[in-house]
Structure formats: C-alpha cells, structure tokens
Amino acid sequence: MNSHPYRQPLDLAVIGKGAVSPAGVGIAALERTPQPTETPFLDGSGKTWPVLKVDLKDPAFTRWQKEPRLRRASPISLFLIEAAEQALAEAGLSLEERKRTGIVAAFSTGSLVYSRRFFESMIRQGRKAASPALFPETVFNSPLSHVAATLGLGGAAYALVGDETAWIAALKAAWLWLRQGEADQVLVLGAEEFDAVILDTYRAAGWLGRKSSLHPSEGAGAVLVRLARKDDEAVIAAGTDGQVYRNPRQLEAAGKQMLADHPDGTRLLPTASRHWPQKIEEALTSRFHKIGKEAPYLGESFAASASWQTVRALGWREAGTPLLVPVWGSNHQIGLLELK
Amino acid sequence: MLPSSRRNAVVTGLGAVTPLGGDAASSWQALAAGRHAEQPIPSELFSTEGYRAQKAAWAELPPLPELTAKQLGRLSRASRLAIPAAREALASAGLLDTAGRSTQPILPLSLSTTGGGMGFGEQFLRAVLTGKRRGLLGGIARYQPQQQVLDLQTALGISGPSLVVANACASGANALGHAADLVAEGVADCVLAGGFEALTELIFAGFDCLQATTMEKCRPFDLGRSGLLVGEGAAFLVIESEEHARQRGAIALCRIAGYAHTTDFFHLTQPQPEGNALLEVMRKAAARAGVTPGQIGYVNAHGTATPINDGPEANAYRLFFGDDLPLTRISSSKAAIGHTLGAAGAIEAFFAIMALRENRLPPQLNLENPIPEVAAVLAQAHTAEPPARLEHVLSVNLGFGGSNAALLFSRS
C-alpha cells in the first residue's frame, strides 16, 4: 500500500502535548479564534498588515521570565519553554525521567527579533553599537539550550532548520534517538517568533498581494514522544518528507505522488489554509474525507504551524481510522504525517 | 554499547573547500605543511572599518563552469562553497557522472550551518531599513538554509529527505554523526553529509562585539591566546553502510566507529570550567566505538583560542586520557583555517580522517607557551609523525548553547 520511497514508519506514541499560539496558551486554545493586530512594515512606509501575535502578558510567561537563563531571552524561548513544560506535565515526567529526555526543535526563521535588532543597531548606530548581549541569542539553538537547561532535559538536543517540513525531520530524528537508546522520550518542538521584517520578507516573496488573506503568526507547539507500545492510543505512525519542488507545478506533482497510496475517503486535515499552496491542496485532497474545516485560522508560522496542526490532529483521531496531516513546506518541500 | 544489529558506517568520499584550498587535497596538504590562511577581509565581502579585528580566513570560491554568470549570481556564498565540496565528495566516492551529477538520484542529505545564506539576509535587511525595496526578492528567497539544500539538490541532480542541523559550532559533527546513525540503523544505505559556512558581516560582528576575535595571531592552547579567527568553508563526506560500499566496489576510507553528543547546561556561551560535558561526550563516543582512550592516537581539537574555551577543553583531555595522555597527539586546525562555525565539525572531521589515512599529524600553529595540561602532546611541526601508527582518531566540537559532539574514526 504505502510505497512512497521517502515514507518512514515512525510508530511514535504521543505522551504529552503543548501549544502556545496567538489564540492563547495551551492546546485547548488552538480551537479559539485569535484576533489579528495591524502591524507596520519595517520599511517606514506606514503600511500595515494584520498579524497574529502571542500575548506575552499572559501569566503563563511570567514564571519563565524570572528564570535566570530566560531573563534576556527573546519571545521564541518563552514560547518554546511554555509549550515544552505543558507536554512534560501532561506526561507527568519526574526530574529523573527528564534527564533521559531528548529535545529536538524545528525552526524556520528562529530568533528573528534579536537578529534584526542586532543588525539594525549596527546599521543605524554604527558597528560599535553591536550588542554582545544580543548576539548569542541570535543563534538557532540558543532557545533550545535555554529550554533544556531550565527544564533539566539531559538527553540529545538538535536544532533543525528548514521550512514547515523541518517538523517532520524533527520527528524522524526523535525516532532515531529512541531507537538508539539516546533517550527514553523526546520532546519535539516547532517554534517561530514574529518580527516586522517578516512582513517585508513575505511581501518580497509575493505572499502579501492584494488577494492575500494570509496572517503571519508566531508561537510554539510540542509533542512528547516515545516508541509506541501495543496499547498506545495516540500514535504518529509514519512520516514522509523529501518531496522537493521548485515551482507550483512541481509541488502539485509531488503532492499527487505523496498522497497517491492513500485510498479515497481517508480522513485528512487540510493545513494550507490561506497560504499559497491552498489551491493545490484543495485540488489534490478532494477525494479525501476532510476534517477540521471549521477550525480557527492560526496564521502562518512555519514549523510552529506544522506543530499546531499535528497537535490538533491528535485531538481529532478516531479509533481504528488513519488520519493524514499534509505538511506544505513554504519554499522547499512537502511532507505527510500519518496518525493512527 | 550499541545494539549488535547496528550496521557499520564507513566513509567512502571526501570533499572540501577551505581557506587553505579549493579542494580536499590542497586543503589537507596546506594544513599538514603548517600553512595558514589568515588575511585581511576584502572589501567585496564587507568593510571592517570600526571592528576590533581586521582579518579572517576566507576561501577563494572554486569555479562552477557549468553555470552562467546569472545563475552564479543567484547562489549564496554558502552554496558556492558547498556545491564544489559536495561534488568532490561524490566524485571521490565514485558516485559522480561525467556531467557532474550524482549517479544515485535518491540521496539523503545530512547538513549543517549556522548562517545559511546570511549574506542575502543582510542585504535584504539593510535595504529594508534604508527604505529600498527594488529587487529584494531574489536575495531574500535564497537566504534560508533550505535554499542551500535546494541548490545542492539541483546542482547534484539528487532528491530525497534532508536535514539541516544548526547546533552552533558543533553542528558539523552532528550532521556527520546523524548521517552515520541513519546508515547504522538501516534508515539509509548512503548519505551525503557535510557542513558549510560563509563569512558574513553579522557573524563577524557578533564575535567581534563579544571580544572573542583576536587582533593578533590565533593561538589555540597557548597561554597567551587572545581570541579566535573567523573562517569559512565546507566539507562533505559520503557515508554508507559497509555492505553497500562493498557491493558497489567502493573503497572504505575509514569507519565512523563512535558518535556522541550532549548539552552543557553551564552557560549559553561558555563551557563548564572543568570541561565536564566534553569529557562525557568523548567517553560516550569511545565506549560506542569499543575503543580505549589509549588507542586514540590523534585528536583534532575544537581549540578556538578564546580564553574561555581552551582551558576547560585541555582539562577534559587530561581527564579523558589520564595516564594514556602521552600516547596521543592533539592539534586545533583553527589557527590555520579559522573558526568555520557550522562547518567546523565537518571540516575538522575531514582533517582528522586525512591524518588517519596518511598517518600524519597536522601541526599546532602559533604555539609559544602551551597550556600545561596538554603541552607535551600538542602536535608540533618538527614532530609531525605520530608516536605510533594511527588506528583511531577523534574530532571534537563545542558550540554556543552548550552543544558538544565527538566523532571517532577508525581504520576500516
């Protein structure tokens, strides 16, 4: 049946979940409708675009801001650690068990706020204004390091970079570590933070045209996974990635191939909402039984979006019925997760 | 110990572009001969006016004759470094056709970088902040690391799953180690793995403002060390299962016998003062390889030459080797090629493999007053021969965020 050359069986049991999104803190909030904020472009033109932002005044973040490692950390670190802690708490892991927990996070733009601020200070105020406090926080794995150190996660740690499909690469890395005994369980995270430069970037990419209703967003999602046992209920059964495309036509062909082995009527969660691959997704998935069509729009946030969709899908499982979660990468490849 | 079902992962191809040379052979020969690539940064890259440090180790970009000037202009500097190195690795593994494309159309990639196409990102940000928008798309669309992956896949004619590790300066070792794990676990028969990093202003400015760059010579493991030299480059390895290599008649250059990685919680940018995390990662890698410290004849050290790195690192070697310390030799290549960040783990692993293959030690440059813990075992130019035939070598890396990684290579 599933003969796709890049499909990899995973059989990962999900024992904890977490989310921070513009709709609020916690996985229940993923079903709420967030309100966008009109946000100016960075170019000084005065133009604005609706953006879905996380409310950093939420009390959930206050405790993390008191942590020594997180006092100067950028928002992405706070999103990550809150989502991570939710997943760990759901699983009820002890401090000892946390020492045997790995952590892998997928990013696309990573610590964007401090990166922009660091470079902007150099441009506007001269090179001597470059801040030694900001630079270390711009490195992709710094937020991950804060999370691991603060929560005492002593297993393997990888920061992975890519488009939305880096989320699948992260799940596959977790599977590998579990197979090897590198960790007893692995926290898999996807996170992004919004900075105004995103608006200018998306506009340059042609994603914010007149007909676009895309809202850039931010946040984090988490699943805590271990190798599945016989009686586990929530299982990520397989992941497919590596279907690279260079233009919409190639994306359509790749998507067709990726979904080819799955029979008509299979349950599928559409995930390309309001993003440029949406029409392709609609065309390719018409033969499937779509679920979650009424789910609130949480905006586009690369790896964080992929993690939210996975967490959502886990809540919409039905016994004995597979559920497909396509992952439409914005600018490299597409992927597919199979839940059972 | 590893499960017995694990397959042996061997290296069958090597490729590199470094500040010392545009290919693997010239890079290795220059390193072994004790040359360095420290020089002023050309203004075409960026102006160094206002920075403490004025020099770096930058690479001459190898030609890509099959591409038009327009196509070349669309490649990031990172891709200009990565593509020739990757192609050389495939060629040396016997996996490249006459058109410069892989004979294996499905070839997973395990890669590393910290900055990706940062140069394009800097151009974009500078233009946006100064109110210029025209023609910005071309650059920014090719800024993110997945675009370098796409460039590699296009240039080499390959497809398949890919992964980009961004664990700061340990990333390159992670990418190679992860590839070895994929092969060992049977997920893939053959993986193209490597790291790439281009010299960009943001990264240079970052280390400069931290006062981590040196204004003098880069002196790893010297008591008078004053900072690092920023570098750039790329190195790639073809890593495959021993069986796969044998079936296609490929020569195994060495075996990846052990890989370990861990996180140091001590500080975001500083190793724990005793070097505990590095000690742990070396012990793990050796245990996985079934090798004792006394059997490891050479270590390509991280050795950044920053005051806060080399002391803990030297202490970790003292503790790891114990009484067997005199049996090994240690050197850091960063005095010669600079700190190549996300590529460091891959380039330095390549140098370690070459040391193993040629039974020759890359000398520790710029050493005047060595750190006592390792003074007796730092590889010196006048004693470039190892004390005994090298059977096992180690390459270690540390990075921001507490990333630590070790790769142990053994004769196949």
Interface residues (C-beta under 8 A of the other chain):
Chain A: P5 Y6 Q8 L42 D43 G44 R69 F107 S108 T109 G110 S115 R116 F118 F119 E120 M122 I123 R124 G126 R127 K128 A130 S131 P132 F135 P136 E137 T138 V139 F140 N141 S142 L144 S145 H146 A148 A149 L153 G154 A156 A157 Y158 A159 L160 V161 G162 D163 A166 A169 K172 A173 L176 R179 Q180 G181 V197 D200 T201 A204 A205 G206 D241 G242 Q243 V244 R246 G329 N331 H332 Q333
Chain B: L2 P3 E49 G50 Y51 I106 P108 T113 T114 G116 E122 F124 L125 R126 V128 L129 T130 G131 R133 L136 L137 I140 A141 Q144 P145 Q146 Q147 V149 L150 Q153 T154 S159 G160 P161 S162 L163 V164 V165 A166 N167 A168 N174 H178 D181 L182 E185 V187 E201 L202 A205 G206 F207 D208 C209 L210 Q211 H261 T262 T263 F265 L268 T269 G399 F400 G401 G402 S403
